[in-house]
Amino acid sequence: MPQKAEKRLIVTGDDFGLSVPVNEAIERAHTAGVLTSASLMVAAPAAEDAIARARRLPSLRVGLHVVVARGPAMISPLPNNLFHAGVRHFFKRHALEAEIRAQFDAFARTGLTLDHVDAHHHMHCHPTVFATILRVGRDFGLHTIRIPREPFLPSWRASRSRFTARLAWTIFLWPWLTIMRMRARRAGIVTNDAIFGLNDTGAMTADRFVRIIEHLPRGTSEIYFHPTSTDSDNELAALTSPDARDALQHLGIELLVRSHSV
């Protein structure tokens, strides 16, 4: 059996289905770049277009991007305010479970293989949302979930920006994110070891992408993007940059798809 590389990387495009430009960018980043997976919003306006693209791209691994706030829902409108959504989900658990189950069911009806699960605005970090996803996901073959643990030092060294935000995220959320990972793994669900993109959403240029690659820790990391096909989109340019592919090869970093080995 081939030995695992010391450093492994998953590259994901979030918000698949949000719009045709997003779908176009994800397809292009996969066929002409280093993007390996996409996270589908099943109730989004361009979901059918995204599903059609995924069906003709069998090498693109597609997961469910659960939406429980500030986005399109299957059953009833969701709160636009993240704080209000968090409070609501503590007290209206039956409605939350119904919405999450409807989204899993909609994904299952696409016929696509469920590669992974994550959530819009990382709302699966909410304790009730996380527990509900784990419980409902068992019925739909959930086997991999994103844990948004961005390690402070590699993140800071790669970007040299947002020092306070990066440090605050580590101090306040790292303990809970560690518990999330432990609970997922006890349930037999695979997780990533680290994530990047949390503090660089909208600012992931080709240069920054390469610097993150150069500072990846050991284990399996995930870098997520929100690309669009607009002329000014830096993230699509980063995903299709020859420098990024060259850096991966030069450093011996294995580009992964989640379904096989994390």
CORZISUL-V60557 format. One record per pair of residues at least 12 apart in sequence whose ideal C-beta (glycine too) atoms are under 7 Angstrom apart, sorted by sequence separation. I is the first residue (numbers start at 1). J is the second residue. D is the distance in whole Angstrom. If there is no record, write none. Layout:
BEGIN
i: [I I]
j: [J J]
d: [D D]
END
This chain:
BEGIN
i: [26 70 227 13 69 152 225 152 13 69 117 196 68 152 150 117 68 204 13 16 38 40 42 11 16 17 18 23 37 40 75 125 194 11 16 17 37 38 39 40 41 43 75 11 12 13 14 16 17 36 37 39 40 74 117 149 194 196 201 10 12 15 18 19 20 23 27 37 39 41 73 114 122 193 195 197 10 12 17 19 23 30 75 114 118 193 194 195 196 197 18 44 68 74 114 116 117 118 149 192 193 197 17 20 43 74 115 116 148 169 192 195 205 209 17 23 27 30 41 43 116 147 169 192 204 41 43 68 204 206 213 42 68 74 96 100 104 108 206 209 17 96 100 104 147 166 205 210 214 16 66 147 165 204 210 213 93 97 101 206 209 213 67 96 100 104 220 66 89 147 162 206 210 214 216 85 90 206 213 64 82 89 97 145 64 86 89 213 155 159 220 64 151 145 147 150 155 144 147 149 150 16 143 144 145 146 149 150 142 143 148 150 16 71 146 150 159 15 62 64 70 130 134 148 158 14 63 66 68 70 63 69 62 63 64 65 66 67 134 158 61 63 65 66 69 158 63 65 68 134 158 54 66 157 51 43 42 51 68 154 154 154 42 42 151 40 66 192 190 146 37 37 39 41 144 144 116 115 115 10 61 61 29 61 26 28 25 25 25 35 22 24 34 22 33 9 21 29 33 21 25 28 32 7 21 10 12 14 29 34 7 15 25 29 34 6 8 9 10 11 12 13 14 28 9 13 34 36 36 37 34 36 37 9 9 8 7 8 9 10 5 9 5 8 10 5]
j: [38 82 239 26 82 166 239 167 29 85 133 212 85 170 169 137 89 225 35 38 60 62 64 34 39 40 41 46 60 63 98 148 217 35 40 41 61 62 63 64 65 67 99 36 37 38 39 41 42 61 62 64 65 99 142 174 219 221 226 36 38 41 44 45 46 49 53 63 65 67 99 140 148 219 221 223 37 39 44 46 50 57 102 141 145 220 221 222 223 224 46 72 96 102 142 144 145 146 177 220 221 225 46 49 72 103 144 145 177 198 221 224 234 238 47 53 57 60 71 73 146 177 199 222 234 72 74 99 235 237 244 74 100 106 128 132 136 140 238 241 50 129 133 137 180 199 238 243 247 50 100 181 199 238 244 247 128 132 136 241 244 248 103 132 136 140 256 103 126 184 199 243 247 251 253 123 128 244 251 103 121 128 136 184 104 126 129 253 196 200 262 107 194 189 191 194 199 189 192 194 195 62 189 190 191 192 195 196 189 190 195 198 65 120 195 199 208 65 112 114 120 180 184 198 208 65 114 117 119 121 115 121 115 116 117 118 119 120 187 211 115 117 119 120 123 212 118 120 123 189 215 112 124 215 110 103 103 112 129 215 216 217 106 107 217 107 133 262 262 222 115 116 118 120 258 262 258 258 259 192 257 258 227 259 227 229 227 228 229 239 227 229 239 228 239 216 228 236 240 229 233 236 240 216 230 220 222 224 239 244 218 226 236 240 245 218 220 221 222 223 224 225 226 240 223 227 248 255 256 257 255 257 258 248 253 253 253 254 255 256 252 256 253 256 258 254]
d: [5 6 6 4 5 6 6 6 6 3 6 5 6 4 7 6 7 6 5 4 6 5 7 5 6 5 6 6 7 7 6 7 5 5 5 4 4 5 5 6 5 7 5 5 5 5 5 7 7 6 7 7 6 6 6 7 7 6 6 6 7 6 5 7 5 5 5 6 4 6 6 6 5 3 7 5 6 6 4 5 5 6 6 6 7 5 4 5 5 4 6 5 7 4 7 4 5 4 4 5 6 7 5 6 4 6 7 7 7 7 6 7 5 4 4 6 7 5 7 6 7 6 7 5 7 6 5 6 5 6 7 7 7 6 7 5 6 6 4 7 4 7 6 7 5 5 6 5 6 5 6 5 6 5 6 5 6 5 5 4 5 6 7 6 5 4 7 6 6 7 5 6 5 7 6 7 6 7 7 6 6 5 6 5 7 5 6 7 6 6 5 5 5 5 5 7 6 7 6 6 5 7 6 5 6 6 6 6 6 6 5 4 7 5 7 6 6 7 5 6 7 6 7 6 7 6 6 6 7 6 4 6 6 4 5 6 4 4 6 4 4 6 7 7 5 4 7 6 5 7 4 6 6 5 5 7 5 7 6 4 7 6 4 5 6 7 6 6 5 6 6 7 5 7 5 6 5 5 5 7 5 6 6 6 6 7 4 5 4 5 7 4 6 5 4 7 4 6 4 4 7 7 5 5 6 7 6 5 4 6 6 6 5 6 6 5 5 5 4 5 4 5 5 7 7 6 7 6 7 6 6 5 6 7 5 7 5 5 6 5 6 6 7 5 6 4]
END
